[in-house]
Amino acid sequence: MKLHRGLTEQAASAAETGLYQAILNLRTEDECRRFFTDLCTPAELEALVDRWAVVAYLDDGLPYRKIHALTGVSVTTIGRVARFLSAGNGGYSTALERLNRT
């Protein structure tokens, strides 16, 4: 995590943990939508939504160029998402697996 001016490493870590705890305590899709709309700029939220759409298309086995045609997301970003999907921290995979169970 990037260390911000004025925050010690410990304070930045506590803020990060607090953010994750806040997200985990949201109960509905509407609560999540309102939280992320408050938290993110429209461009940041659009980037998050775009990346998540790319994850689903990659999981379906679509080629990068087809995903680009469907989403408008750059092939570079699609490649980055694909790398994290296959060799990242497991976050995308965990979320996909849990969504596919429902």
C-alpha positions as CSV (number, residue, x, y, z in Angstrom):
1,M,0.0,0.0,0.0
2,K,1.2,3.5,-0.8
3,L,2.2,5.5,2.3
4,H,0.3,8.8,2.3
5,R,1.8,12.0,3.6
6,G,1.0,12.6,7.2
7,L,0.1,9.0,7.9
8,T,2.5,6.7,9.6
9,E,2.7,3.1,8.3
10,Q,0.7,2.0,11.3
11,A,-2.0,4.6,10.8
12,A,-2.2,3.7,7.1
13,S,-2.6,0.1,7.9
14,A,-5.3,0.8,10.4
15,A,-7.2,2.9,7.9
16,E,-6.9,0.1,5.3
17,T,-8.3,-2.4,7.8
18,G,-11.1,0.0,8.7
19,L,-12.0,0.3,5.0
20,Y,-12.2,-3.5,4.6
21,Q,-14.3,-3.8,7.8
22,A,-16.7,-1.1,6.6
23,I,-17.2,-3.0,3.3
24,L,-17.7,-6.2,5.1
25,N,-20.4,-4.6,7.3
26,L,-22.5,-3.5,4.3
27,R,-25.6,-5.7,4.0
28,T,-27.3,-5.0,0.7
29,E,-26.4,-4.1,-2.9
30,D,-28.0,-0.7,-2.4
31,E,-25.8,-0.1,0.7
32,C,-22.7,-1.1,-1.3
33,R,-23.7,1.1,-4.2
34,R,-24.2,4.2,-2.0
35,F,-20.9,3.5,-0.1
36,F,-18.8,3.2,-3.3
37,T,-20.5,6.2,-4.9
38,D,-19.5,8.2,-1.8
39,L,-16.1,6.7,-1.6
40,C,-15.0,6.9,-5.3
41,T,-15.0,9.5,-8.0
42,P,-17.2,8.5,-11.0
43,A,-14.1,7.7,-13.0
44,E,-12.7,5.5,-10.2
45,L,-16.0,3.6,-9.8
46,E,-16.2,3.2,-13.6
47,A,-12.7,1.7,-13.6
48,L,-13.6,-0.8,-10.8
49,V,-16.8,-1.8,-12.7
50,D,-14.9,-2.2,-16.0
51,R,-12.3,-4.4,-14.3
52,W,-14.9,-6.6,-12.7
53,A,-16.7,-6.9,-16.1
54,V,-13.4,-8.0,-17.6
55,V,-13.0,-10.7,-14.9
56,A,-16.3,-12.2,-15.8
57,Y,-15.5,-12.2,-19.5
58,L,-12.0,-13.8,-18.9
59,D,-13.6,-16.4,-16.7
60,D,-15.9,-17.2,-19.6
61,G,-12.8,-17.7,-21.8
62,L,-13.3,-14.8,-24.2
63,P,-10.2,-13.5,-26.1
64,Y,-8.8,-10.1,-25.2
65,R,-9.9,-8.4,-28.4
66,K,-13.5,-9.6,-28.0
67,I,-13.5,-8.3,-24.4
68,H,-12.2,-5.0,-25.7
69,A,-14.9,-4.9,-28.3
70,L,-17.6,-5.6,-25.7
71,T,-16.3,-3.3,-23.0
72,G,-14.0,-0.6,-24.5
73,V,-11.5,-1.5,-21.8
74,S,-7.9,-1.4,-23.1
75,V,-6.2,-4.6,-24.0
76,T,-3.4,-3.5,-21.6
77,T,-5.9,-3.4,-18.7
78,I,-7.5,-6.6,-19.8
79,G,-4.0,-8.2,-19.7
80,R,-3.3,-6.8,-16.2
81,V,-6.6,-8.2,-14.9
82,A,-5.9,-11.5,-16.5
83,R,-2.5,-11.7,-14.7
84,F,-4.1,-11.0,-11.4
85,L,-6.9,-13.5,-12.1
86,S,-4.4,-16.2,-12.8
87,A,-1.4,-15.3,-10.6
88,G,-2.6,-12.6,-8.2
89,N,-3.7,-12.8,-4.6
90,G,-6.8,-14.9,-5.2
91,G,-9.3,-12.1,-4.7
92,Y,-10.9,-12.3,-8.1
93,S,-11.1,-16.1,-7.9
94,T,-12.6,-16.1,-4.5
95,A,-15.3,-13.6,-5.5
96,L,-16.1,-15.5,-8.7
97,E,-16.3,-18.8,-6.9
98,R,-18.6,-17.4,-4.2
99,L,-20.9,-15.7,-6.8
100,N,-21.0,-18.8,-8.9
101,R,-22.3,-20.8,-5.8
102,T,-25.4,-18.7,-5.6
